[in-house]
Amino acid sequence: MSAYKVTVLGGGAWGTALALAMLRAGHAVTLWARDADSVDAIARGQNPRYLPGITFETGIVATTDLAASVAGADCVLVVTPAQALRSVLSEVKPHVAAHVPLVLCAKGIERDTGTLLSAIAAEILPDNPVAALSGPSFATDVARGLPTAVVVAAEDEARASALALRFSAANLRCYSTDDLIGVELGGALKNVFAIAAGAVTGAGLGASAQAALVTRGFVELRRIGAAFGARPETLMGLSGLGDLMLTCSSVQSRNFAYGVALGKGEELSGRPLAEGVATAYIAARLTRERGIDAPIVEAVAALLDKAITINEAVAGLMTRPLRAEAD
């Protein structure tokens, strides 16, 4: 199998980690970032701002020149934050060739419009096929070359399978699916539940409460997914249950760490980006509009708005009408 020329848009922790994964898979890799210091550091095998203490192999061509970064690319991995996707794609649109696949690697829903990221990409770059890469993965693990499994989704199963094959390497196993909506929703919503799990932990409410919340969060995830057309087996997989388990169990997760700070009543301004914050607001709105029962999503949105306290949120969840577990 011949090497690809892969462009990675985004020089944060996940962008750098994926660029390394593509390099290890045998591809020629160019990484674009706005920050010149990060670009210089990546070229030297470091990214101290986002991956402190990790030294990695050189070979990534890093640049601040967006047009040059996508010139001749066979594939573009878009690893910028979800809420910045529209502006980044609009900026790159004049430079990326038609029919080059766009692989979306952020997890979220556009806060202002409620639009899934794949729909934004299809709107701005209609001539470029869209895929998504998601699953239980910490950037530090991937950057260090530790074993990780993810899923690549595209509406065309053959395209998803071909991309998964090209992206897989010794310590990165990529599965494929044609359930793009399911993979996107699982990746976006697990961040909201991670904030909830972190808040329960930060408030000192115990491991039993955390386990109950994560389990009921998964039921809620499947309920929301079904309303949007996601397949249940997708949400049982890497991009749903797998990612939920990882993200709700470690302060390596920015969303879980944000929730811990929220539960402790700490100052939240200036903390690292937690995509679940924006997703919680729009997910709560979308579920209300569609009449979907989503009490945990609603509680997280209210917590972030400071409309309720963590104890009030838990009390509200504990006093909901009793129902069958599967409902």
FIPA-178613 format. One record per residue: residue in one letter; x, y, z of N, C-alpha, C, O in turn; residue number from 1. Coordinates in steps of 0.2 Angstrom, whole numbers, plus 2048, in hexadecimal, padded with zeros to 3 digits. Example, Ala and Ser with C-alpha at 12.3 -4.5 7.8 and 13.67 -1.06 7.14 Angstrom:
residues 2
miba|nc1|nc2|nc3|cac1|cac2|cac3|cc1|cc2|cc3|oc1|oc2|oc3|setor
A|842|7E4|827|83E|7EA|827|842|7F0|827|847|7EF|82A|1
S|840|7F5|823|844|7FB|824|840|800|827|843|806|828|2
***
This chain:
residues 327
miba|nc1|nc2|nc3|cac1|cac2|cac3|cc1|cc2|cc3|oc1|oc2|oc3|setor
M|804|7FA|800|800|800|800|804|806|800|809|807|804|1
S|803|80B|7FB|808|811|7FB|806|816|800|801|816|803|2
A|80B|81A|802|80A|81F|807|806|824|805|805|826|7FF|3
Y|802|827|809|7FE|82D|808|802|833|80A|807|833|80E|4
K|800|839|807|802|83F|80A|7FC|842|80E|7F7|844|80C|5
V|7FD|842|815|7F8|843|81A|7F9|84A|81C|7FF|84C|81F|6
T|7F4|84E|81C|7F5|855|820|7F1|855|826|7EB|853|826|7
V|7F3|857|82B|7F0|858|832|7EF|85F|833|7F4|863|834|8
L|7E9|861|834|7E7|868|836|7E6|869|83D|7E1|867|840|9
G|7EB|86C|841|7EB|86D|848|7F1|86A|84C|7F3|864|84B|10
G|7F4|86E|84F|7FA|86D|853|7FA|86C|85A|7FF|86C|85E|11
G|7F3|86A|85D|7F3|869|864|7F5|862|865|7F8|85E|861|12
A|7F3|85F|86B|7F5|858|86D|7F2|853|868|7F6|84F|866|13
W|7EC|853|867|7E9|84E|863|7EC|84F|85B|7ED|84A|858|14
G|7EC|855|859|7EF|856|852|7F6|853|852|7F8|84F|84D|15
T|7FA|854|857|801|852|856|801|84A|857|805|847|854|16
A|7FD|848|85B|7FD|840|85C|7FB|83D|856|7FE|838|854|17
L|7F6|83F|853|7F3|83C|84C|7F9|83D|847|7F9|838|843|18
A|7FC|843|847|801|843|842|807|83E|843|809|83B|83E|19
L|808|83D|849|80D|838|84B|80B|831|849|80E|82D|846|20
A|804|82F|84A|801|829|848|802|828|840|803|823|83E|21
M|800|82D|83D|801|82D|835|808|82C|833|809|828|82E|22
L|80D|82F|836|814|82E|835|816|827|836|819|824|832|23
R|813|824|83B|815|81D|83D|812|818|838|814|813|838|24
A|80C|81A|835|809|816|831|80C|816|82A|80A|813|825|25
G|812|81A|829|815|81B|823|814|820|81E|816|820|818|26
H|810|825|820|80E|82A|81C|812|830|81D|815|831|822|27
A|812|835|817|815|83B|818|810|840|81B|80B|841|819|28
V|812|843|820|80E|847|824|810|84E|825|816|850|826|29
T|80B|853|823|80C|85A|824|807|85C|829|801|85A|829|30
L|809|860|82E|804|862|834|804|86A|833|809|86D|833|31
W|7FE|86D|833|7FD|874|833|7FB|876|83A|7F7|873|83D|32
A|7FE|87C|83D|7FC|87F|843|7FD|886|842|801|889|83E|33
R|7F9|88A|846|7FA|891|846|7FF|894|84A|802|899|848|34
D|801|890|84F|806|892|854|80D|890|851|80F|88A|851|35
A|811|895|850|818|894|84D|81D|890|852|821|88C|850|36
D|81C|892|858|820|88E|85D|81E|887|85D|823|883|85E|37
S|818|885|85D|816|87E|85D|819|87B|856|81B|875|857|38
V|818|87E|851|81B|87B|84A|822|87A|84B|825|875|849|39
D|826|87F|84E|82D|87E|84F|82F|878|853|834|874|852|40
A|82B|877|859|82C|872|85D|82B|86B|85A|82E|866|85C|41
I|825|86B|857|823|864|854|829|862|84F|82A|85C|84F|42
A|82B|866|84B|831|865|846|837|862|84A|83B|85E|847|43
R|838|864|850|83D|861|854|83B|85B|859|840|858|85C|44
G|835|858|858|833|852|85B|830|854|862|831|84F|867|45
Q|82D|85A|863|82A|85B|86A|824|860|869|824|863|863|46
N|820|860|86D|81A|865|86D|819|866|875|814|864|878|47
P|81D|86A|878|81D|86B|87F|817|86E|882|815|86E|887|48
R|814|872|87D|80E|876|87F|808|871|880|804|872|885|49
Y|807|86C|87C|802|867|87C|803|860|87E|7FF|85C|881|50
L|80A|85E|87D|80C|857|87F|812|858|883|817|856|881|51
P|812|85B|889|818|85C|88D|81B|856|88F|818|851|891|52
G|822|856|88F|826|850|891|826|84A|88C|829|845|88E|53
I|823|84B|886|823|846|881|828|848|87B|827|84D|879|54
T|82D|844|87A|831|845|874|82F|83F|86F|82F|839|871|55
F|82F|841|869|82D|83D|864|831|83D|85D|835|842|85D|56
E|830|839|859|834|838|853|833|83E|84E|82D|841|84E|57
T|838|841|84B|837|846|846|835|843|83F|835|83D|83E|58
G|833|848|83B|831|845|834|82A|849|832|828|848|82C|59
I|827|84C|837|821|84F|836|823|856|833|827|85A|836|60
V|820|858|82D|821|85F|82A|81C|863|82D|816|863|82C|61
A|81E|868|832|81A|86C|835|81A|873|832|820|876|830|62
T|814|877|831|814|87D|82E|80E|881|830|809|87F|833|63
T|80F|888|830|80A|88D|831|806|88F|82B|802|893|82B|64
D|809|88C|825|806|88E|81E|800|889|81D|802|883|81B|65
L|7FA|88B|81D|7F4|887|81C|7F4|884|815|7F3|87E|814|66
A|7F5|889|810|7F4|887|809|7FA|882|808|7F8|87D|804|67
A|800|883|80A|805|87E|808|804|877|80C|806|872|809|68
S|801|877|812|800|871|815|7FB|86C|812|7FC|866|812|69
V|7F7|86F|80E|7F2|86A|80B|7F3|869|803|7F0|865|800|70
A|7F9|86C|801|7FA|86B|7FA|7FC|864|7F8|801|861|7FC|71
G|7F9|861|7F4|7FB|85A|7F2|7F9|855|7F7|7FB|84F|7F6|72
A|7F5|857|7FC|7F3|852|801|7EE|84D|7FE|7EA|84E|7FA|73
D|7EF|846|801|7EA|841|7FF|7E5|840|804|7DF|83D|802|74
C|7E6|843|80A|7E1|843|80F|7E2|848|814|7E8|84A|815|75
V|7DD|84B|817|7DE|851|81C|7DA|84F|822|7D4|84E|822|76
L|7DE|84E|828|7DB|84D|82E|7DA|854|832|7DF|858|833|77
V|7D4|855|833|7D2|85C|836|7D2|85B|83E|7CD|858|840|78
V|7D6|85E|841|7D7|85C|849|7D7|863|84D|7D9|863|852|79
T|7D3|868|84A|7D2|86E|84D|7CC|86D|852|7C8|869|850|80
P|7CB|871|857|7C5|871|85B|7BE|871|857|7BE|874|852|81
A|7B9|86D|85A|7B3|86D|857|7B0|874|855|7AD|875|850|82
Q|7B0|878|85A|7AD|87F|859|7B1|883|854|7AE|889|852|83
A|7B7|881|852|7BB|885|84D|7BB|882|846|7BE|884|842|84
L|7B7|87C|846|7B7|879|83F|7B5|87D|839|7B8|87D|834|85
R|7AF|880|83A|7AD|884|835|7B2|889|832|7B2|88A|82C|86
S|7B5|88D|837|7B9|892|834|7C0|88F|831|7C2|892|82C|87
V|7C2|889|834|7C8|886|831|7C7|883|82A|7CB|884|826|88
L|7C1|880|829|7BF|87D|823|7BE|883|81E|7C0|882|818|89
S|7BB|888|820|7BA|88E|81B|7C1|891|819|7C2|893|813|90
E|7C6|891|81E|7CC|894|81C|7D0|88F|817|7D4|891|813|91
V|7CF|888|818|7D3|884|814|7D0|882|80D|7D3|880|809|92
K|7C9|884|80D|7C5|882|807|7C9|884|800|7C9|880|7FC|93
P|7CC|88A|7FF|7CF|88C|7F9|7D5|888|7F7|7D7|888|7F2|94
H|7D8|884|7FC|7DE|881|7FB|7DE|879|7FB|7E3|876|7F8|95
V|7D9|876|7FD|7D9|86F|7FD|7D5|86C|7F7|7D0|86F|7F5|96
A|7D8|867|7F4|7D6|865|7ED|7CF|861|7EE|7CE|85E|7F3|97
A|7CB|861|7E9|7C5|85E|7EA|7C6|856|7EA|7CB|854|7E8|98
H|7C1|853|7ED|7C2|84B|7EE|7C7|849|7F3|7C7|843|7F4|99
V|7CB|84D|7F6|7CF|84B|7FB|7CB|84A|802|7C7|84E|804|100
P|7CB|844|805|7C7|843|80B|7C9|847|810|7CF|848|812|101
L|7C4|849|814|7C5|84D|81A|7C3|848|820|7BE|846|820|102
V|7C8|847|825|7C6|843|82A|7C6|848|830|7CB|84B|833|103
L|7C0|848|833|7BF|84C|839|7C1|849|83F|7BE|843|841|104
C|7C5|84C|843|7C8|849|849|7C6|84C|850|7C8|84A|855|105
A|7C2|851|84F|7BF|855|855|7B9|852|857|7B6|84E|853|106
K|7B6|853|85D|7B0|850|860|7AC|855|862|7AD|858|868|107
G|7A6|856|85F|7A2|85C|861|79C|85D|85D|79B|85A|857|108
I|798|862|85F|792|864|85B|792|86B|85B|794|86F|860|109
E|791|86E|855|792|876|854|78D|879|859|787|878|858|110
R|78F|87D|85E|78B|880|863|786|884|860|780|884|862|111
D|787|889|85B|782|88E|859|77D|88B|855|777|88D|855|112
T|77E|885|851|77A|883|84C|777|87C|84E|772|87A|84B|113
G|77B|878|852|779|871|853|77B|86C|84E|778|867|84D|114
T|77F|86F|849|781|86B|844|787|866|845|78C|868|849|115
L|786|860|843|78C|85B|844|792|85D|83F|791|860|83A|116
L|798|85B|841|79E|85D|83E|79E|85B|837|7A0|85F|832|117
S|79C|855|835|79C|852|82F|797|857|82A|799|857|824|118
A|792|859|82D|78D|85D|829|790|864|827|78F|867|822|119
I|794|867|82C|798|86D|82B|79D|86C|825|79D|870|821|120
A|7A1|866|825|7A6|865|820|7A2|864|819|7A5|867|814|121
A|79D|861|819|799|860|813|796|866|810|796|867|80A|122
E|794|86B|814|792|871|812|797|875|80F|796|879|80A|123
I|79D|876|813|7A3|87A|810|7A7|877|80B|7A9|87B|806|124
L|7A8|871|80B|7AC|86D|806|7A8|867|803|7AA|862|804|125
P|7A3|869|7FF|79E|864|7FD|7A2|85F|7F8|79F|859|7F7|126
D|7A7|860|7F5|7AB|85C|7F0|7B0|857|7F4|7B3|853|7F0|127
N|7B0|858|7FA|7B5|854|7FE|7B2|84F|802|7AD|851|807|128
P|7B3|848|802|7B0|843|806|7B2|844|80D|7B7|846|80F|129
V|7AD|843|812|7AE|844|819|7AE|83D|81D|7AA|839|81B|130
A|7B3|83D|821|7B3|837|826|7B5|83A|82D|7B6|840|82E|131
A|7B4|836|832|7B6|838|839|7BA|832|83C|7B9|82C|83B|132
L|7BF|834|840|7C3|830|844|7C1|831|84B|7C2|837|84E|133
S|7BF|82C|84F|7BD|82D|856|7BF|826|85A|7C1|821|857|134
G|7BE|826|860|7BF|821|864|7C3|822|86B|7C5|828|86C|135
P|7C4|81D|86F|7C7|81E|876|7CF|81F|875|7D2|81A|874|136
S|7D1|825|875|7D8|827|874|7DA|82D|877|7D7|832|876|137
F|7DF|82D|87B|7E2|833|87E|7E8|835|879|7EC|830|877|138
A|7E9|83B|878|7EF|83D|874|7F5|83B|876|7FA|839|872|139
T|7F6|83B|87D|7FD|839|880|7FE|832|87E|804|830|87D|140
D|7F9|82E|87E|7FA|826|87D|7FC|825|876|801|822|874|141
V|7F9|829|871|7FA|828|86A|801|82B|868|805|828|865|142
A|803|831|86B|809|834|86A|80F|82F|86C|814|82F|869|143
R|80E|82C|872|813|827|874|813|820|871|818|81C|872|144
G|80E|81F|86C|80E|819|868|80B|813|86C|80D|80E|86B|145
L|807|815|871|804|810|875|7FE|80D|871|7FB|810|86D|146
P|7FC|806|873|7F7|803|86F|7F0|807|870|7EE|808|875|147
T|7ED|808|86A|7E7|80C|86A|7E2|80A|864|7E5|808|85F|148
A|7DC|809|865|7D7|807|860|7D2|80D|85F|7CF|810|864|149
V|7D1|80F|859|7CC|814|857|7C7|811|851|7C8|80C|84F|150
V|7C3|816|84F|7BE|814|84A|7BE|819|845|7BE|81F|847|151
V|7BE|818|83E|7BD|81D|839|7B7|81C|836|7B5|816|834|152
A|7B3|821|835|7AC|821|833|7AB|825|82C|7AE|82A|82C|153
A|7A7|822|828|7A6|826|822|79F|823|81F|79E|81D|820|154
E|79B|827|81C|795|824|819|796|81F|814|792|81B|813|155
D|79C|81F|811|79E|81A|80C|7A2|815|810|7A8|817|812|156
E|7A0|80F|811|7A3|80A|815|7AA|809|812|7AF|808|815|157
A|7AA|809|80B|7B1|807|807|7B6|80C|809|7BC|80B|80A|158
R|7B4|813|809|7B8|818|80B|7BB|818|812|7C1|818|813|159
A|7B6|816|816|7B8|816|81E|7BD|810|81E|7C2|811|822|160
S|7BC|80A|81B|7C0|805|81C|7C7|806|819|7CC|804|81C|161
A|7C7|80A|813|7CE|80B|810|7D2|810|814|7D8|80F|815|162
L|7CE|815|817|7D2|81A|81C|7D4|816|822|7DA|817|824|163
A|7D0|812|825|7D2|80E|82B|7D8|80A|829|7DD|809|82E|164
L|7D9|807|824|7DE|803|822|7E5|807|821|7EA|805|823|165
R|7E4|80D|81E|7EA|811|81D|7EC|814|824|7F2|815|825|166
F|7E8|815|828|7EA|819|82F|7EC|814|834|7F0|816|838|167
S|7EB|80D|833|7ED|809|838|7F5|808|838|7F8|808|833|168
A|7F7|807|83E|7FF|805|83F|7FF|800|844|7FB|7FE|847|169
A|806|7FF|846|807|7FA|84B|803|7FB|852|801|7F6|855|170
N|803|801|854|7FF|803|85A|7F9|807|85A|7F7|80A|85F|171
L|7F6|808|853|7F0|80B|852|7EC|807|84E|7ED|806|848|172
R|7E7|804|851|7E2|7FF|84D|7DC|803|84C|7D8|806|850|173
C|7DA|804|845|7D4|807|843|7CF|803|840|7D0|7FF|83B|174
Y|7C9|803|843|7C3|800|841|7BF|804|83C|7C1|80A|83C|175
S|7BA|802|839|7B7|806|834|7AF|805|835|7AD|800|837|176
T|7AB|80A|833|7A4|80A|833|7A1|80F|82E|7A4|814|82C|177
D|79B|80E|82C|798|813|828|793|817|82C|78F|81A|829|178
D|793|816|832|78E|819|837|791|820|839|793|820|83F|179
L|792|825|834|795|82B|836|792|82F|83B|795|831|840|180
I|78B|82F|83B|787|833|840|788|82F|847|789|833|84C|181
G|788|829|848|789|826|84E|790|827|851|791|828|857|182
V|795|827|84D|79C|828|84F|79D|82F|852|7A0|831|857|183
E|79A|834|84E|79A|83B|850|796|83C|856|799|840|85B|184
L|790|83A|857|78C|83B|85D|790|838|863|790|83B|868|185
G|792|832|862|796|82F|868|79C|833|86A|79D|834|870|186
G|7A0|835|866|7A5|839|867|7A4|840|86B|7A7|842|86F|187
A|79E|843|868|79C|849|86B|799|849|872|79B|84D|876|188
L|794|844|872|791|844|879|794|841|87E|793|843|884|189
K|799|83C|87D|79D|83A|883|7A0|83F|887|7A2|83E|88C|190
N|7A2|845|883|7A5|84A|887|7A1|84D|88C|7A3|84F|891|191
V|79A|84E|88A|796|850|88F|795|84C|895|795|84E|89B|192
F|795|845|894|794|841|89A|79A|841|89E|79A|83F|8A4|193
A|7A0|842|89A|7A6|842|89E|7A7|848|8A3|7A9|847|8A9|194
I|7A4|84E|8A1|7A3|853|8A5|79F|851|8AB|7A1|853|8B1|195
A|799|84E|8AA|795|84C|8B0|799|847|8B4|798|848|8BA|196
A|79C|842|8B2|7A0|83D|8B6|7A5|841|8BA|7A6|83F|8C0|197
G|7A9|846|8B7|7AE|849|8BA|7AB|84E|8C0|7AE|84E|8C5|198
A|7A5|851|8BF|7A2|855|8C4|7A0|850|8CA|7A0|853|8D0|199
V|79D|84A|8C9|79B|846|8CE|7A2|844|8D2|7A2|844|8D8|200
T|7A7|843|8CF|7AE|841|8D2|7B0|847|8D6|7B2|846|8DC|201
G|7B0|84D|8D3|7B3|853|8D6|7AF|855|8DC|7B1|857|8E1|202
A|7A8|853|8DC|7A4|855|8E2|7A4|84F|8E7|7A1|850|8ED|203
G|7A8|84A|8E6|7A9|845|8EB|7A3|841|8EC|7A2|83F|8F2|204
L|79F|83F|8E7|799|83C|8E8|79A|834|8E8|795|830|8E8|205
G|7A0|832|8E6|7A1|82B|8E7|7A2|827|8E0|79F|829|8DB|206
A|7A5|821|8E0|7A6|81D|8DA|79F|81A|8D8|79E|819|8D2|207
S|79B|819|8DD|794|816|8DB|790|81B|8D7|78D|819|8D2|208
A|790|821|8D9|78D|826|8D5|790|827|8CE|78C|828|8C9|209
Q|796|827|8CE|79A|828|8C7|798|822|8C3|796|823|8BD|210
A|798|81C|8C5|797|816|8C1|78F|817|8BE|78E|815|8B9|211
A|78B|819|8C3|784|819|8C1|783|81F|8BC|77F|81E|8B7|212
L|786|824|8BC|786|82A|8B8|788|828|8B1|785|829|8AC|213
V|78E|824|8B1|791|822|8AA|78C|81D|8A7|78B|81E|8A1|214
T|78A|819|8AA|785|814|8A8|77F|817|8A5|77D|815|89F|215
R|77C|81B|8A9|776|81E|8A6|777|823|8A1|773|824|89C|216
G|77D|826|8A1|77F|82A|89B|780|826|895|77E|829|88F|217
F|782|820|895|782|81C|88F|77B|81B|88D|77A|81B|886|218
V|776|819|891|76F|818|88F|76D|81F|88C|76A|81E|886|219
E|76F|824|88E|76D|82B|88B|770|82C|885|76D|82E|880|220
L|776|82A|884|77A|82A|87E|776|826|878|775|829|873|221
R|774|820|87A|771|81C|875|76A|81F|873|768|81E|86D|222
R|766|822|878|760|824|877|760|82A|872|75D|82B|86D|223
I|765|82F|873|766|834|86F|769|832|868|766|834|863|224
G|76D|82D|868|770|82B|861|76A|828|85D|76A|829|857|225
A|766|824|860|760|821|85D|75C|826|859|759|825|854|226
A|75B|82C|85D|757|831|85A|75A|834|854|756|837|850|227
F|760|834|854|764|837|84E|766|832|849|769|834|844|228
G|764|82C|84A|765|827|844|76C|823|845|76E|820|841|229
A|76F|824|84B|775|820|84C|773|819|84E|76E|817|850|230
R|778|814|84C|776|80D|84D|779|80B|854|77E|80D|856|231
P|775|807|858|777|805|85E|77D|802|85F|781|803|864|232
E|77F|7FE|85A|786|7FA|85A|78C|7FF|85A|791|7FE|85C|233
T|78A|805|856|790|80A|856|791|80D|85D|797|80E|85F|234
L|78C|80E|861|78C|811|867|78F|80C|86C|791|80E|872|235
M|78E|806|86B|791|801|86F|799|800|86E|79C|7FC|872|236
G|79B|803|869|7A2|802|866|7A7|807|869|7A6|80A|86E|237
L|7AC|808|865|7B2|80C|868|7B0|813|868|7B2|816|86D|238
S|7AC|816|863|7AB|81D|863|7A5|81F|868|7A4|825|869|239
G|7A2|81A|86B|79C|81B|870|79F|819|877|7A1|81D|87B|240
L|79D|812|878|79E|810|87F|7A6|810|881|7A8|812|886|241
G|7AA|80E|87C|7B1|80E|87D|7B4|815|87F|7B8|816|884|242
D|7B2|81A|87B|7B4|821|87C|7B1|823|883|7B5|827|887|243
L|7AB|822|884|7A8|824|88A|7AB|821|891|7AD|825|895|244
M|7AD|81B|890|7B1|818|896|7B8|81B|897|7B9|81D|89D|245
L|7BB|81D|892|7C2|820|893|7C1|827|895|7C4|829|89A|246
T|7BD|82B|892|7BC|832|894|7B9|833|89B|7BB|838|89E|247
C|7B5|82E|89D|7B2|82F|8A4|7B6|82C|8A9|7B4|82C|8AF|248
S|7BD|82B|8A8|7C0|827|8AD|7C7|82A|8AF|7CB|827|8B3|249
S|7C9|830|8AC|7D0|832|8AD|7D0|83A|8AC|7CD|83C|8A7|250
V|7D4|83D|8B0|7D5|844|8AF|7DA|846|8A9|7DB|84B|8A8|251
Q|7DC|840|8A6|7DF|842|89F|7DA|845|89A|7DC|848|896|252
S|7D4|843|89C|7CE|846|898|7CD|84D|89A|7CB|84E|8A0|253
R|7CD|851|895|7CC|858|897|7C5|859|899|7C4|85D|89E|254
N|7C0|856|896|7B9|856|898|7B8|854|89F|7B5|857|8A3|255
F|7BB|84E|8A1|7BA|84B|8A8|7BE|850|8AD|7BB|851|8B2|256
A|7C4|852|8AB|7C7|857|8AF|7C3|85E|8B1|7C3|860|8B6|257
Y|7C0|860|8AB|7BC|866|8AC|7B6|864|8B1|7B4|869|8B5|258
G|7B3|85F|8B0|7AE|85D|8B4|7B0|85C|8BC|7AC|85E|8C0|259
V|7B6|859|8BD|7B9|859|8C4|7B9|860|8C7|7B7|861|8CC|260
A|7BC|865|8C3|7BD|86C|8C5|7B6|86F|8C6|7B5|872|8CB|261
L|7B1|86D|8C2|7AA|870|8C3|7A7|86D|8C9|7A4|871|8CD|262
G|7A8|866|8CB|7A5|863|8D1|7A9|866|8D7|7A5|866|8DC|263
K|7AF|868|8D7|7B2|86B|8DC|7B1|872|8DD|7B3|875|8E3|264
G|7AE|875|8D9|7AC|87C|8D9|7B2|881|8D8|7B2|886|8DA|265
E|7B7|87E|8D4|7BD|882|8D2|7BC|887|8CC|7B7|886|8C9|266
E|7C0|88B|8CC|7C0|890|8C6|7C1|88D|8C0|7C5|889|8BF|267
L|7BC|88E|8BB|7BC|88A|8B4|7C0|88E|8AF|7C1|88B|8AA|268
S|7C0|895|8AF|7C3|899|8AA|7CA|897|8A9|7CE|896|8AE|269
G|7CC|897|8A3|7D3|896|8A2|7D5|88F|8A2|7DB|88D|8A0|270
R|7D1|88A|8A3|7D2|883|8A2|7D3|881|89B|7D0|884|897|271
P|7D7|87B|89A|7D7|879|893|7D0|877|890|7CC|876|893|272
L|7D0|878|889|7CA|877|885|7C7|870|887|7CA|86B|887|273
A|7C0|871|889|7BC|86B|88A|7B6|86B|885|7B2|86F|886|274
E|7B7|867|880|7B2|867|87A|7AA|866|87D|7A6|868|87A|275
G|7AA|862|882|7A3|861|885|7A0|866|888|799|866|888|276
V|7A3|86C|889|79F|872|88C|79B|875|886|795|875|888|277
A|79D|876|881|799|878|87B|794|873|879|78E|875|877|278
T|796|86D|879|792|868|877|78C|867|87B|786|865|879|279
A|78D|868|882|787|867|887|782|86C|885|77C|86A|885|280
Y|783|872|884|77E|877|883|77A|875|87D|774|875|87D|281
I|77D|874|877|77A|872|871|776|86C|871|771|86B|86F|282
A|779|867|875|776|860|875|76F|861|879|76A|85E|878|283
A|770|865|87F|76A|866|883|764|869|87F|75E|867|87F|284
R|766|86E|87A|761|871|876|75E|86C|871|758|86C|870|285
L|762|869|86E|760|864|869|75C|85F|86C|757|85D|869|286
T|75D|85C|872|759|857|874|752|85A|877|74D|856|876|287
R|752|860|879|74C|863|87B|748|864|875|742|862|875|288
E|74B|866|86F|747|867|869|744|861|866|73F|861|863|289
R|747|85C|867|745|855|864|741|851|869|73F|84B|868|290
G|740|853|86F|73D|850|874|740|84A|877|73D|845|878|291
I|747|84A|877|74B|844|879|74C|845|881|74E|84A|883|292
D|74B|83F|884|74C|83F|88C|754|83F|88D|757|83A|88B|293
A|757|844|88F|75E|845|890|760|848|896|762|84E|896|294
P|75E|845|89C|75F|849|8A3|766|84B|8A4|767|850|8A7|295
I|76B|846|8A3|772|848|8A4|774|84D|8A0|778|852|8A3|296
V|773|84D|89A|775|853|895|772|859|898|775|85F|898|297
E|76C|859|89A|768|85F|89C|76C|862|8A3|76D|868|8A4|298
A|76D|85D|8A7|770|85F|8AE|777|862|8AD|779|867|8B0|299
V|77B|85F|8A8|782|862|8A7|781|869|8A4|785|86E|8A6|300
A|77D|86A|89F|77C|871|89D|77A|876|8A2|77C|87B|8A2|301
A|775|874|8A7|773|878|8AC|779|879|8B1|779|87F|8B4|302
L|77D|874|8B2|783|875|8B7|788|87A|8B4|78A|87F|8B7|303
L|789|87A|8AD|78D|87E|8AA|78B|885|8AA|78F|88A|8AA|304
D|784|886|8AA|781|88C|8AA|780|88F|8B1|77E|895|8B2|305
K|782|88B|8B6|782|88D|8BD|77B|88E|8BF|779|891|8C4|306
A|776|88A|8BC|76F|88A|8BD|76D|886|8C3|769|887|8C7|307
I|772|880|8C4|771|87C|8C9|778|87A|8CC|77D|87B|8C9|308
T|778|877|8D2|77E|875|8D5|77F|86D|8D3|77A|86A|8D1|309
I|785|86A|8D5|786|863|8D3|781|85F|8D8|77E|85A|8D6|310
N|780|861|8DE|77B|85D|8E3|774|85E|8E0|771|859|8E1|311
E|772|864|8DE|76B|864|8DB|76B|860|8D5|765|85D|8D3|312
A|770|860|8D1|770|85C|8CA|76F|854|8CC|76B|851|8C9|313
V|773|852|8D1|772|84B|8D3|76C|849|8D6|769|844|8D5|314
A|769|84E|8DA|763|84D|8DD|75D|84C|8D8|759|848|8D9|315
G|75E|851|8D3|759|850|8CE|759|84A|8CA|754|847|8C8|316
L|75F|847|8C9|75F|841|8C5|75D|83B|8CA|75A|836|8C7|317
M|75E|83B|8D0|75C|836|8D5|755|836|8D6|752|831|8D8|318
T|751|83B|8D5|74A|83B|8D6|746|83B|8D0|740|83C|8D1|319
R|749|83A|8CA|745|839|8C4|740|833|8C5|742|82E|8C9|320
P|73B|833|8C2|736|82D|8C2|73A|826|8C0|73E|826|8BC|321
L|739|821|8C4|73C|81B|8C3|739|818|8BD|734|819|8BB|322
R|73E|814|8B9|73C|811|8B3|740|80A|8B2|745|809|8B6|323
A|73F|807|8AD|743|801|8AB|74A|803|8A9|74B|808|8A6|324
E|74F|7FF|8AB|756|801|8AA|757|802|8A3|75B|806|8A1|325
A|754|7FE|89E|755|7FF|897|752|805|894|754|806|88E|326
D|74E|808|898|74B|80E|895|74F|814|895|74D|81A|893|327
***
